[in-house]
């Protein structure tokens, strides 16, 4: 049997898990999947067809059509698509279809870093390493504002903060697979930690697990 290595990264929007996931996948030469893009792809299909986001059968069809190799971040990263994604993400049958695809991805050698909301709890409960990356809502809103301003855009801090709080409530409050740390997740609070420090902290945790695995 070929063995794989799985790193699960969960946390709320804007905590820095995407950047951390990319750095870790590069460093450990693992495949990378931003599972948020799969929910965004479903939402984007419905928006494009002008269908309501609670149309379950259309959302299921869109979920079945999601091709993990063809997720277009440039199209899917729009703010409105993220909002819409958190609405289709409450539909259990859509989650089941996407989770199956995510699990297949994780099983492909040499293994993967997956980031999302339910990776350590639902998608890969047996992941070798689970990280829960968080930061205060204010810090996440400020980072988002800086990001928008750095590319010449303008935005209002209070509106961004309100959006973040609303999305957290939706993601943490839903019945199916709510956002929460797995019991065995390592918590990384990036409120006062630069991404490099978070990467080093994660690296220490992962190297420890790898060393124990090699001893076994
Ligand atoms: O991470 P991102 O902001 O791209 O995710 C968009 C939305 O997709 C989240 O707000 C969440 O509702 C949903 N999502 C999810 N489970 C995941 C990844 C994302 O429910 N594993």
Boltz pocket constraint, residues with backbone or C-beta under 6 A from the ligand:
constraints:
  - pocket:
      binder: B
      contacts: [[A, 13], [A, 35], [A, 36], [A, 37], [A, 39], [A, 40], [A, 81], [A, 82], [A, 85], [A, 86], [A, 87], [A, 89], [A, 115], [A, 116], [A, 117], [A, 118], [A, 119], [A, 167], [A, 171], [A, 177]]
      max_distance: 6.0
